[in-house]
Amino acid sequence: MSGSGRHDGRGRLGTTLSNLAVAVGCVLFLGGFAWGAVVYKPYTVPTDSMTPTINAGARVLAERVDGGDVRRGDVVVFTDSTWGDVPMVKRVVGVGGDKVACCDEAGRLTVNGEPIAEPYLRAAGASSLITADGTAPASPQDFTADVPAGQLFLLGDQRSTSMDSRVHLEDPGQGSVPRGAVEARVDAVAWPLNGMIGRPAAFAALPGGVSREGPLPLQVAAVAVGAVLILGGAAHGPLSARSARRAGRPKESAGAR
C-alpha cells in the first residue's frame, strides 16, 4: 500500500506540474503574440531602395514610435505629401541642426564634418568606385544640406537608385521631412528571415547617440518558451500513462517457456 501511495503521489504531483507548465506556456505564448501586435506593425517594402539591408518585396516588422524618439541611423517608415503621400522606408542620416554633406575624399558621408562609416552600403561596380573600407561611395553625386529643426534627412541604402532626400534638395527644408511624418522604426526583416537591423556604430559617437533596440527579441523568446512549456506539459500525460502500463505488466516467470 505504501508503494502504491508513493506512486499515486508522484503521479498527482507530475500532473499538477504539467498543468501548470501548460498554463504558464499559454500565457507566454499568447502574451508574446499580443505584445508584438500592439508594439509592431508589418510592412512590405516594394522597391530595392534599401538594398542590401532590405530587399524588394521583403516583409519587415516596424515598431510604432513617436517621431521624437528617432535617432540617426534608424530605418523608419514615414508618409509625407511631398514624397507622394505613401508609406516609404529610408534611413535617417541627419536630424535638426545637422549639416549633411557628401562626399569627402574617401567617398564617405559626413555629418557636421564627421565622416560616417556605413558598412551597410553595397560595394558594386568598378573597383575605382569602391571606398577604402570596401563599401560603395555614400552617394554617386555630391550634395550638401542643412537640416532644419524638427526635421529628418533620409537616404536609402542603395544610393545609386534610391529616390530620397537628395531628390528634394530644392524643396523647402532641403529634402528633409518632419519628425511627425514618422510612423514606425524598422527593427527586423521578418520575411525572408534576415534577423534584426542593427544600429550603425558610427552614428553612436554623434550627439544624441542611437536608439535602443526594440522589444522584439523578448517577444520572440516569450513565444518560444511558451511553445516549449505547452508541448512539454501536454506530453506528460501520454508519457506518464505509457510508463504506468509498463510498470503494471506482470513479469514472466523464470521457468516459463
PLY file of the C-alpha trace (Angstrom):
ply
format ascii 1.0
element vertex 257
property float x
property float y
property float z
element edge 256
property int vertex1
property int vertex2
end_header
0.00 0.00 0.00
2.82 2.42 0.85
4.46 1.89 -2.55
1.17 2.46 -4.31
0.62 5.65 -2.29
4.01 6.99 -3.23
3.33 6.21 -6.89
-0.04 7.96 -6.74
1.54 10.97 -5.03
4.21 11.29 -7.68
1.55 10.96 -10.37
-0.57 13.73 -8.89
2.47 15.99 -8.50
3.51 15.35 -12.10
0.00 16.10 -13.34
-0.11 19.32 -11.33
3.27 20.45 -12.66
2.34 19.58 -16.25
-0.91 21.53 -15.97
0.99 24.48 -14.52
3.52 24.30 -17.37
0.73 24.36 -19.96
-0.97 27.31 -18.22
2.25 29.35 -17.99
3.12 28.39 -21.56
-0.23 29.64 -22.83
0.28 32.96 -21.02
3.76 33.41 -22.52
2.78 32.20 -25.99
-0.38 34.26 -26.37
1.05 37.18 -24.40
4.10 37.34 -26.66
1.92 37.49 -29.77
-0.42 40.07 -28.24
2.51 42.23 -27.10
4.01 42.08 -30.57
0.71 43.02 -32.22
0.44 46.11 -30.02
4.03 47.28 -30.46
4.83 46.26 -34.05
3.26 46.69 -37.45
4.21 44.70 -40.57
5.12 46.45 -43.81
6.11 45.22 -47.25
8.95 47.12 -48.93
8.11 47.29 -52.66
11.38 48.71 -54.04
15.11 47.99 -53.84
16.00 51.43 -52.44
17.10 49.87 -49.13
19.14 47.02 -50.65
21.09 45.19 -49.28
19.63 45.88 -45.81
16.08 45.25 -47.04
15.45 43.70 -50.44
12.47 44.46 -52.66
9.40 42.52 -51.58
10.71 41.86 -48.07
8.30 41.88 -45.13
9.55 43.94 -42.18
8.42 44.49 -38.60
8.38 48.13 -37.58
7.97 49.34 -34.01
5.37 52.05 -33.56
7.33 55.04 -32.24
6.94 58.77 -31.86
8.97 60.85 -34.29
10.70 62.49 -31.34
12.30 59.14 -30.44
14.01 58.72 -33.81
17.82 58.87 -33.92
20.42 58.96 -36.67
20.93 55.54 -38.23
17.33 54.41 -37.70
15.47 52.88 -40.62
11.99 54.40 -40.49
8.60 54.17 -42.15
7.16 57.62 -42.91
4.50 59.29 -45.04
4.95 62.78 -46.46
2.84 64.55 -49.07
5.92 65.92 -50.85
7.18 62.36 -51.35
3.91 61.07 -52.79
1.83 60.62 -49.63
2.52 56.86 -49.44
4.48 54.95 -46.76
8.19 54.89 -47.57
11.19 53.23 -45.88
14.52 55.12 -45.62
17.44 55.56 -43.23
17.80 58.69 -41.09
21.27 60.20 -41.57
20.65 63.69 -40.23
18.44 65.41 -37.65
17.52 69.03 -36.99
20.60 71.26 -36.81
22.86 68.85 -38.73
24.88 69.70 -41.83
24.85 66.61 -44.03
27.31 66.51 -46.92
28.82 64.12 -49.41
31.31 63.10 -50.26
34.67 63.52 -48.53
37.95 62.45 -50.13
37.33 58.86 -49.06
33.84 58.83 -50.57
32.08 58.96 -47.21
29.04 60.81 -45.94
29.80 63.49 -43.34
27.53 64.80 -40.58
28.68 68.09 -39.06
32.08 67.42 -40.61
32.39 63.94 -39.07
32.88 61.11 -41.61
30.40 58.28 -41.21
31.33 54.64 -41.86
28.35 52.93 -43.49
29.06 49.18 -43.72
25.52 48.51 -44.95
26.29 50.12 -48.34
26.88 47.58 -51.08
30.24 47.69 -52.85
29.35 47.35 -56.53
30.64 48.32 -59.92
34.21 49.15 -60.88
36.92 48.92 -58.24
37.61 52.63 -58.63
34.14 53.32 -57.19
34.73 51.27 -54.04
35.90 53.16 -50.96
38.85 52.26 -48.76
36.66 50.31 -46.31
35.27 48.10 -49.09
31.85 49.76 -49.38
30.23 51.75 -52.14
30.55 55.57 -52.13
27.99 57.25 -49.90
26.43 58.93 -52.95
27.15 58.98 -56.70
26.60 62.75 -56.66
27.84 65.39 -54.23
25.38 67.33 -52.13
25.09 69.48 -49.01
22.02 70.05 -46.84
21.32 71.96 -43.63
18.57 70.11 -41.75
16.00 72.46 -40.14
14.94 71.96 -36.52
12.33 69.23 -36.09
13.18 67.64 -39.44
14.93 64.46 -40.62
17.23 63.92 -43.60
16.72 60.45 -45.13
18.65 58.30 -47.59
18.15 54.82 -48.99
20.93 52.25 -48.57
21.00 51.66 -52.34
22.39 55.12 -53.06
22.65 54.70 -56.83
18.89 54.24 -57.34
17.13 55.45 -54.18
14.71 58.37 -54.56
15.33 60.09 -51.23
16.15 63.47 -49.67
18.70 64.17 -52.40
15.88 64.37 -54.96
14.09 67.02 -52.89
17.04 69.28 -52.09
15.40 72.20 -53.89
12.20 71.84 -51.83
11.62 73.77 -48.58
13.62 72.05 -45.86
16.27 70.87 -48.35
14.79 67.42 -48.74
14.06 66.78 -45.07
10.73 65.60 -43.63
9.05 66.47 -40.31
9.60 64.12 -37.39
5.81 63.87 -37.18
5.77 62.10 -40.56
7.40 59.03 -39.00
5.01 56.15 -38.35
7.38 53.44 -37.15
11.01 52.31 -36.86
12.04 49.10 -38.65
13.56 46.59 -36.24
13.74 43.37 -38.26
13.26 41.72 -41.63
10.65 39.04 -40.96
10.49 37.51 -44.44
12.68 36.28 -45.88
14.06 35.75 -42.39
17.05 38.08 -42.03
17.05 38.99 -38.34
17.36 42.29 -36.53
18.51 45.52 -38.16
21.39 46.86 -36.08
22.12 50.44 -35.09
25.17 51.76 -37.01
28.09 52.28 -34.66
29.34 55.38 -36.50
26.23 57.36 -35.53
26.62 56.40 -31.85
29.52 58.86 -31.44
27.39 61.83 -32.51
25.30 63.87 -30.01
22.10 62.02 -29.15
23.60 58.62 -29.93
21.50 55.86 -31.46
18.12 54.44 -30.47
17.67 51.38 -28.28
16.77 48.04 -29.78
13.05 47.31 -29.63
11.43 44.55 -27.54
11.14 42.09 -30.45
13.80 39.64 -29.11
11.94 39.43 -25.77
8.65 38.84 -27.56
10.12 36.06 -29.70
11.69 34.48 -26.61
8.35 34.57 -24.77
6.59 32.84 -27.67
9.34 30.20 -27.99
9.46 29.42 -24.25
5.67 29.30 -24.15
5.57 26.80 -27.02
8.13 24.56 -25.27
6.17 24.62 -22.00
2.89 23.84 -23.76
4.35 20.92 -25.69
6.27 19.62 -22.67
3.27 19.84 -20.37
0.93 18.26 -22.89
3.35 15.38 -23.45
3.42 14.49 -19.73
0.04 12.76 -19.73
0.71 10.25 -22.55
4.25 9.57 -21.30
3.03 9.01 -17.74
0.29 6.64 -18.91
2.75 4.68 -21.01
5.12 4.40 -18.07
2.29 3.20 -15.82
1.27 0.49 -18.32
4.81 -0.77 -18.50
5.11 -0.81 -14.71
1.82 -2.75 -14.40
2.74 -5.61 -16.75
3.23 -8.99 -14.90
6.81 -10.22 -15.10
7.31 -13.56 -16.81
8.36 -16.43 -14.56
11.96 -17.52 -14.90
10.80 -21.02 -15.76
8.27 -20.04 -18.38
8.75 -21.41 -21.86
0 1
1 2
2 3
3 4
4 5
5 6
6 7
7 8
8 9
9 10
10 11
11 12
12 13
13 14
14 15
15 16
16 17
17 18
18 19
19 20
20 21
21 22
22 23
23 24
24 25
25 26
26 27
27 28
28 29
29 30
30 31
31 32
32 33
33 34
34 35
35 36
36 37
37 38
38 39
39 40
40 41
41 42
42 43
43 44
44 45
45 46
46 47
47 48
48 49
49 50
50 51
51 52
52 53
53 54
54 55
55 56
56 57
57 58
58 59
59 60
60 61
61 62
62 63
63 64
64 65
65 66
66 67
67 68
68 69
69 70
70 71
71 72
72 73
73 74
74 75
75 76
76 77
77 78
78 79
79 80
80 81
81 82
82 83
83 84
84 85
85 86
86 87
87 88
88 89
89 90
90 91
91 92
92 93
93 94
94 95
95 96
96 97
97 98
98 99
99 100
100 101
101 102
102 103
103 104
104 105
105 106
106 107
107 108
108 109
109 110
110 111
111 112
112 113
113 114
114 115
115 116
116 117
117 118
118 119
119 120
120 121
121 122
122 123
123 124
124 125
125 126
126 127
127 128
128 129
129 130
130 131
131 132
132 133
133 134
134 135
135 136
136 137
137 138
138 139
139 140
140 141
141 142
142 143
143 144
144 145
145 146
146 147
147 148
148 149
149 150
150 151
151 152
152 153
153 154
154 155
155 156
156 157
157 158
158 159
159 160
160 161
161 162
162 163
163 164
164 165
165 166
166 167
167 168
168 169
169 170
170 171
171 172
172 173
173 174
174 175
175 176
176 177
177 178
178 179
179 180
180 181
181 182
182 183
183 184
184 185
185 186
186 187
187 188
188 189
189 190
190 191
191 192
192 193
193 194
194 195
195 196
196 197
197 198
198 199
199 200
200 201
201 202
202 203
203 204
204 205
205 206
206 207
207 208
208 209
209 210
210 211
211 212
212 213
213 214
214 215
215 216
216 217
217 218
218 219
219 220
220 221
221 222
222 223
223 224
224 225
225 226
226 227
227 228
228 229
229 230
230 231
231 232
232 233
233 234
234 235
235 236
236 237
237 238
238 239
239 240
240 241
241 242
242 243
243 244
244 245
245 246
246 247
247 248
248 249
249 250
250 251
251 252
252 253
253 254
254 255
255 256
